[in-house]
């Protein structure tokens, strides 16, 4: 079965939004390949490093609000 990586990335971005703190940071408890793709797409700043969170870009933060569409009742 082939997976649609764009849909996976959107879901991961929305799930990162759940851990939003300090205005634009999220805990990076995601698969490294997914975080790498989100970085390549300009949704988050470089996830590599010792810091345990990633920083959303302005565009990424807006897109992460998909969480509301995907998961809110």
C-alpha positions in Angstrom: 0.0 0.0 0.0 1.4 3.4 -1.0 1.0 6.1 1.6 0.2 9.7 0.6 3.0 11.5 2.3 1.4 14.9 1.9 -1.6 13.8 3.9 0.7 12.2 6.5 2.6 15.5 6.8 -0.6 17.5 7.2 -1.8 15.2 10.0 1.7 15.4 11.7 1.6 19.2 11.4 -1.9 19.2 13.0 -0.7 16.9 15.8 2.3 19.1 16.4 -0.2 22.0 17.0 -1.5 20.1 20.0 1.8 20.7 21.8 2.0 24.4 20.8 3.8 26.5 23.4 5.6 29.8 23.6 3.6 31.1 20.6 5.3 29.1 17.9 7.1 26.1 19.3 5.9 22.4 19.5 7.4 19.3 21.1 9.1 17.3 18.4 7.9 13.8 19.2 7.5 12.9 15.6 9.2 10.6 13.1 12.4 12.3 11.8 11.5 11.7 8.2 8.2 13.5 8.7 10.0 16.4 10.5 12.5 16.6 7.6 9.8 16.8 5.0 8.0 19.5 7.0 11.3 21.5 7.2 11.8 21.0 3.4 8.2 22.4 2.8 9.0 25.4 5.0 6.5 24.5 7.7 9.0 24.3 10.5 12.6 25.5 11.1 15.4 23.0 11.1 14.4 20.2 13.5 18.0 18.9 14.0 19.6 19.6 17.3 19.4 19.0 21.0 16.4 21.3 21.6 13.3 19.1 22.3 11.0 21.4 20.3 10.6 22.7 16.8 9.7 26.2 15.7 6.8 26.7 13.3 7.3 29.1 10.4 4.4 31.6 10.1 3.1 29.6 7.2 3.5 26.4 9.1 1.6 27.7 12.1 -1.3 28.7 9.9 -1.3 25.3 8.2 -1.1 23.6 11.6 -4.4 25.1 12.4 -5.8 22.2 10.3 -6.0 20.5 13.7 -9.2 22.4 14.2 -10.7 21.0 11.0 -9.4 17.5 11.5 -9.9 16.9 15.2 -12.2 19.3 17.0 -15.8 18.3 17.7 
